[in-house]
Amino acid sequence: MKNALITGITGQDGSYLAELLLEKGYNVYGIMRRKSVVDYGNVDHIKDKINFIYADMTDVVSLIQAMKISQADEVYNLAAQSFVATSWDTPLGTADIDALGVTNMLEAIRTVKPEAHFYQASTSEMFGKVQAIPQDETTPFYPRSPYGVAKLYGHWITKNYRESYNMFACSGILFNHESERRGKEFVTRKITDAVARIKLGVQDHVELGNMDAKRDWGHSKDYVKAMWLMLQQDAPDDYVIATNETRTVREFVETAFRVAGIDVVWEGTGVDEVGKDKVTGKVIVKVNPKFFRPAEVELLIGNPAKADSKLGWERQIKFPELVERMVKNDLALVEKEIKAANI
């Protein structure tokens, strides 16, 4: 039976990965930061099956201890300050976790169990101002946020440890992947939560930023399978995980409202653009300049051909189903919230 250590286990990806590894018979260890109130997040439903270790990505001593306790055969580094917008407000904190934290984890592995297989969660945000369409493993990087820059350091230090110390260290360059477990600060979940609230009459409209930004969206449950597959190979390598499809934020909004039985019609352009309910004429979508990034990433679309051919990876959940699952989940959550408030 293999031992796996997951950092960021309470997040979206960590929870789906924990479920996958438990199904495969792993002993699963998860790193948590000590807080005044214990919060198991997205793994609350399986918390009794996970061995939790208190540690911090900025404290290499605690990570060495985590490796000694877990004796991990596989380490999945999913811990991050993962919200791009926040990285402009906390650039140093983002760097501490997303850049130096990766080095700390690699050093802990090298110290305790250098033969362990390591997965680093890289990101399509490293491509930023894209140099080629679509993006693949050979596309030059041009990050456009402190988050993207920090993640690029994590990506390159992983490759460096692989080449310097012959470690089995892989990076998965994952494009946008969402789910019902996504945090509400992310635009996709912000949209589906708002759609549910507007549909159920407890919110008037939703305010968004760049409606023309294009992203390559998949479902987290499919993407964690790719993480696992990378660590089962004979040799370590880096892989783009994506759908090779791109859609605007506007298209995501339209699809989400359609699931709720609302058709959106658009009027105006730029910051004056609004989306209206086709039936009632009521404004349900507005553009707010405060949600624009200081340096925008206009278009991301990834080519997963290498992962498809070498890993045998393929996604099961297509874009329409992804959005439908998110909206229906939020409708159920908001309905439950309304009932609780009326008791």
C-alpha positions as CSV (number, residue, x, y, z in Angstrom):
1,M,0.0,0.0,0.0
2,K,1.4,3.4,-1.0
3,N,1.6,6.5,1.1
4,A,0.6,9.8,-0.4
5,L,1.1,13.3,1.1
6,I,-1.1,16.1,-0.2
7,T,-0.4,19.8,0.5
8,G,-3.5,22.0,0.0
9,I,-5.7,19.0,0.8
10,T,-8.7,21.0,1.9
11,G,-9.0,22.8,-1.4
12,Q,-10.9,21.9,-4.6
13,D,-8.2,19.8,-6.2
14,G,-6.9,18.4,-2.9
15,S,-10.3,17.0,-2.1
16,Y,-10.9,15.3,-5.5
17,L,-7.3,13.9,-5.4
18,A,-7.8,12.6,-1.9
19,E,-11.0,10.8,-3.0
20,L,-9.2,9.3,-6.0
21,L,-6.2,8.1,-4.0
22,L,-8.4,6.6,-1.2
23,E,-10.4,4.7,-3.9
24,K,-7.0,3.3,-5.2
25,G,-6.1,2.1,-1.7
26,Y,-3.5,4.7,-0.7
27,N,-2.8,5.8,2.9
28,V,-3.5,9.5,2.5
29,Y,-1.8,12.2,4.5
30,G,-2.8,15.8,4.3
31,I,-1.0,18.9,5.4
32,M,-3.0,21.5,7.3
33,R,-2.0,24.8,8.8
34,R,-2.9,25.2,12.5
35,K,-5.8,27.6,13.0
36,S,-7.8,28.7,16.0
37,V,-10.8,27.0,14.4
38,V,-10.3,23.7,12.6
39,D,-11.6,23.8,9.0
40,Y,-11.6,20.7,7.0
41,G,-13.0,22.5,4.0
42,N,-13.8,20.2,1.0
43,V,-12.6,17.0,2.7
44,D,-15.0,17.3,5.7
45,H,-16.9,14.3,4.4
46,I,-13.8,12.1,4.3
47,K,-11.8,13.6,7.2
48,D,-11.9,10.3,9.2
49,K,-10.0,8.6,6.3
50,I,-7.2,11.1,6.1
51,N,-4.1,11.4,8.4
52,F,-3.7,15.1,9.0
53,I,-0.3,16.6,9.7
54,Y,0.1,20.2,10.9
55,A,2.8,22.0,8.8
56,D,3.4,25.1,6.8
57,M,4.8,25.6,3.4
58,T,7.0,28.5,4.6
59,D,8.5,26.3,7.4
60,V,10.9,23.7,5.9
61,V,11.4,22.1,9.4
62,S,7.7,21.3,9.6
63,L,7.7,19.8,6.0
64,I,10.7,17.6,6.9
65,Q,8.7,16.4,9.9
66,A,5.7,15.8,7.6
67,M,7.8,13.6,5.3
68,K,9.2,11.6,8.3
69,I,5.6,11.0,9.6
70,S,4.1,10.1,6.2
71,Q,7.0,8.3,4.6
72,A,5.3,9.4,1.4
73,D,5.9,7.5,-1.8
74,E,4.1,10.3,-3.7
75,V,3.9,14.0,-2.8
76,Y,1.3,16.2,-4.4
77,N,2.1,19.9,-3.9
78,L,-1.3,21.7,-4.4
79,A,-0.9,24.3,-1.6
80,A,-0.9,27.8,-2.9
81,Q,-2.1,31.4,-2.6
82,S,-4.2,30.6,-5.7
83,F,-6.3,33.7,-6.3
84,V,-4.6,35.8,-9.0
85,A,-6.2,39.1,-8.0
86,T,-5.0,38.8,-4.4
87,S,-1.4,38.3,-5.6
88,W,-1.2,42.1,-6.4
89,D,-2.3,42.9,-2.8
90,T,0.1,40.3,-1.3
91,P,2.9,39.7,-3.7
92,L,5.5,38.7,-1.0
93,G,3.1,36.3,0.7
94,T,2.2,34.8,-2.6
95,A,6.0,34.4,-3.4
96,D,6.6,32.8,0.0
97,I,4.0,30.1,-0.6
98,D,3.9,29.6,-4.3
99,A,7.6,30.0,-5.0
100,L,9.8,29.4,-2.0
101,G,7.3,26.9,-0.5
102,V,8.0,24.6,-3.5
103,T,11.7,24.7,-2.7
104,N,10.9,23.9,0.9
105,M,8.9,20.9,-0.1
106,L,11.5,19.6,-2.5
107,E,14.2,20.0,0.2
108,A,12.1,18.1,2.7
109,I,11.7,15.2,0.2
110,R,15.4,15.3,-0.7
111,T,16.3,15.2,3.0
112,V,14.0,12.4,4.1
113,K,13.0,10.3,1.0
114,P,14.6,11.4,-2.2
115,E,13.2,8.5,-4.2
116,A,9.6,9.8,-3.6
117,H,7.7,11.0,-6.6
118,F,6.8,14.7,-6.6
119,Y,4.0,16.5,-8.4
120,Q,4.1,20.3,-8.6
121,A,0.9,22.2,-9.5
122,S,1.9,24.6,-12.2
123,T,-0.6,26.8,-14.0
124,S,-1.6,28.2,-17.4
125,E,-1.2,31.7,-15.8
126,M,2.6,31.2,-16.4
127,F,1.8,31.7,-20.1
128,G,0.2,35.1,-19.4
129,K,0.7,37.3,-22.5
130,V,0.6,34.3,-24.8
131,Q,3.4,33.7,-27.2
132,A,1.6,31.0,-29.2
133,I,-1.9,29.7,-29.7
134,P,-2.6,27.1,-28.5
135,Q,-0.1,26.8,-25.6
136,D,1.8,23.5,-25.1
137,E,4.9,22.3,-23.2
138,T,7.2,24.2,-25.6
139,T,5.5,27.6,-25.5
140,P,7.6,30.4,-23.9
141,F,6.3,31.8,-20.6
142,Y,5.3,35.4,-20.0
143,P,3.5,35.7,-16.7
144,R,1.3,38.8,-16.1
145,S,0.7,38.7,-12.3
146,P,2.7,38.1,-9.1
147,Y,0.9,34.8,-8.9
148,G,2.0,33.8,-12.4
149,V,5.6,34.9,-11.6
150,A,5.7,32.9,-8.3
151,K,4.3,29.8,-9.9
152,L,6.9,30.1,-12.7
153,Y,9.6,29.9,-10.1
154,G,7.9,26.8,-8.6
155,H,7.8,25.3,-12.0
156,W,11.5,25.9,-12.8
157,I,12.8,24.9,-9.4
158,T,10.9,21.6,-9.8
159,K,12.7,21.0,-13.2
160,N,16.0,22.1,-11.6
161,Y,15.7,19.6,-8.7
162,R,14.8,16.9,-11.3
163,E,17.9,17.6,-13.3
164,S,20.3,18.4,-10.4
165,Y,19.4,15.6,-8.0
166,N,17.8,13.0,-10.3
167,M,14.5,13.3,-8.4
168,F,11.2,12.1,-9.9
169,A,9.7,15.6,-10.0
170,C,6.9,16.5,-12.4
171,S,5.0,19.7,-13.1
172,G,1.4,19.7,-14.4
173,I,0.7,22.9,-16.3
174,L,-3.1,22.9,-15.6
175,F,-5.4,25.2,-17.4
176,N,-8.5,26.5,-15.6
177,H,-10.3,23.7,-13.9
178,E,-13.5,24.3,-11.9
179,S,-16.1,22.4,-10.0
180,E,-18.9,22.6,-7.5
181,R,-16.2,22.9,-4.8
182,R,-14.5,26.0,-6.3
183,G,-14.2,29.0,-3.9
184,K,-16.7,31.8,-4.5
185,E,-13.9,34.3,-5.1
186,F,-13.1,32.6,-8.4
187,V,-15.1,34.1,-11.3
188,T,-16.7,30.8,-12.4
189,R,-18.2,30.1,-8.9
190,K,-19.0,33.7,-8.4
191,I,-21.1,33.5,-11.6
192,T,-22.9,30.2,-10.8
193,D,-23.6,31.3,-7.2
194,A,-25.0,34.6,-8.5
195,V,-27.1,32.9,-11.1
196,A,-28.7,30.7,-8.4
197,R,-29.4,33.7,-6.2
198,I,-30.9,35.8,-9.0
199,K,-33.0,32.8,-10.1
200,L,-34.3,32.4,-6.6
201,G,-34.9,36.1,-6.1
202,V,-32.4,36.9,-3.4
203,Q,-29.9,38.9,-5.6
204,D,-30.6,41.5,-8.3
205,H,-27.5,41.2,-10.4
206,V,-23.8,40.2,-10.6
207,E,-20.9,42.5,-11.3
208,L,-17.9,41.2,-13.3
209,G,-14.7,42.4,-14.9
210,N,-13.3,41.6,-18.4
211,M,-16.2,39.9,-20.2
212,D,-13.9,39.2,-23.2
213,A,-11.2,37.3,-21.4
214,K,-11.0,33.8,-22.8
215,R,-10.2,30.7,-20.8
216,D,-9.8,27.0,-21.3
217,W,-12.2,25.4,-18.7
218,G,-12.3,21.8,-17.5
219,H,-13.5,20.0,-14.4
220,S,-11.2,19.4,-11.4
221,K,-12.2,15.8,-11.1
222,D,-10.7,15.0,-14.5
223,Y,-7.6,17.0,-13.9
224,V,-6.5,15.3,-10.6
225,K,-6.5,12.0,-12.6
226,A,-3.8,13.5,-14.8
227,M,-1.8,14.4,-11.6
228,W,-1.9,10.8,-10.5
229,L,-1.0,9.5,-14.0
230,M,2.1,11.7,-14.1
231,L,3.6,10.0,-11.0
232,Q,2.9,6.5,-12.4
233,Q,5.2,6.9,-15.4
234,D,8.7,5.4,-15.8
235,A,10.3,8.8,-16.1
236,P,9.3,12.3,-14.8
237,D,8.2,15.0,-17.2
238,D,6.0,18.0,-17.5
239,Y,2.6,18.0,-19.1
240,V,-0.1,20.5,-20.2
241,I,-3.5,19.5,-19.0
242,A,-6.3,21.3,-20.9
243,T,-9.3,20.9,-23.2
244,N,-8.0,22.7,-26.3
245,E,-11.2,24.8,-26.2
246,T,-11.5,28.4,-25.2
247,R,-14.6,30.5,-24.2
248,T,-15.1,34.1,-23.0
249,V,-16.4,34.9,-19.6
250,R,-19.5,36.2,-21.4
251,E,-20.1,32.7,-22.8
252,F,-19.8,31.2,-19.3
253,V,-22.4,33.7,-18.1
254,E,-24.8,32.8,-20.9
255,T,-24.4,29.1,-20.3
256,A,-24.9,29.4,-16.6
257,F,-28.1,31.5,-16.8
258,R,-29.4,29.1,-19.5
259,V,-29.1,26.2,-17.1
260,A,-31.4,28.2,-14.7
261,G,-33.9,28.9,-17.5
262,I,-32.9,32.5,-18.2
263,D,-31.7,33.8,-21.5
264,V,-29.3,36.8,-21.4
265,V,-29.3,39.6,-24.1
266,W,-26.5,42.1,-24.2
267,E,-26.5,45.8,-24.6
268,G,-23.7,48.4,-24.7
269,T,-19.9,47.8,-24.9
270,G,-16.9,47.9,-22.6
271,V,-17.6,49.1,-19.1
272,D,-21.1,50.1,-20.2
273,E,-22.1,46.6,-21.3
274,V,-25.0,45.0,-19.4
275,G,-26.8,41.7,-19.6
276,K,-30.5,41.7,-19.4
277,D,-33.1,38.9,-18.8
278,K,-34.6,38.5,-22.2
279,V,-38.1,38.0,-20.8
280,T,-38.3,40.7,-18.1
281,G,-35.7,43.2,-19.4
282,K,-34.2,43.4,-16.0
283,V,-30.4,44.1,-15.8
284,I,-28.8,41.0,-14.2
285,V,-25.2,41.4,-15.3
286,K,-23.0,44.6,-15.0
287,V,-19.4,45.3,-15.7
288,N,-17.4,46.9,-12.9
289,P,-13.9,48.2,-13.7
290,K,-12.7,47.3,-10.2
291,F,-12.6,43.7,-11.2
292,F,-10.2,44.3,-14.1
293,R,-6.6,43.1,-13.6
294,P,-3.7,45.6,-13.6
295,A,-2.2,43.4,-16.4
296,E,-4.8,41.2,-18.2
297,V,-4.4,37.7,-19.6
298,E,-6.6,37.9,-22.6
299,L,-6.6,34.4,-24.0
300,L,-5.6,30.9,-22.7
301,I,-6.1,27.7,-24.6
302,G,-4.0,24.6,-24.0
303,N,-3.0,21.7,-26.2
304,P,-3.1,18.4,-24.1
305,A,-1.8,16.2,-27.0
306,K,1.3,15.1,-25.0
307,A,-0.8,14.1,-22.0
308,D,-3.3,12.4,-24.2
309,S,-0.7,10.3,-26.0
310,K,1.9,9.6,-23.2
311,L,-0.4,9.4,-20.1
312,G,-3.5,8.1,-21.8
313,W,-5.4,11.0,-20.1
314,E,-8.8,12.1,-21.4
315,R,-11.4,14.3,-19.8
316,Q,-14.9,13.0,-19.1
317,I,-16.8,16.1,-18.2
318,K,-17.3,18.6,-21.0
319,F,-17.9,22.3,-20.7
320,P,-21.8,22.3,-20.7
321,E,-21.9,19.6,-18.1
322,L,-19.3,21.4,-16.0
323,V,-21.4,24.6,-15.9
324,E,-24.7,22.6,-15.4
325,R,-23.2,20.8,-12.4
326,M,-22.0,24.0,-10.8
327,V,-25.3,25.9,-11.3
328,K,-27.5,23.0,-10.0
329,N,-25.2,22.6,-7.0
330,D,-25.5,26.3,-6.2
331,L,-29.3,26.3,-6.7
332,A,-29.5,23.5,-4.1
333,L,-27.2,25.3,-1.7
334,V,-29.0,28.6,-2.0
335,E,-32.4,26.9,-1.6
336,K,-31.2,25.3,1.6
337,E,-29.8,28.7,2.8
338,I,-33.2,30.3,2.1
339,K,-35.1,27.6,4.0
340,A,-32.8,27.8,7.0
341,A,-33.2,31.6,7.1
342,N,-37.0,31.2,7.1
343,I,-37.2,28.7,9.9
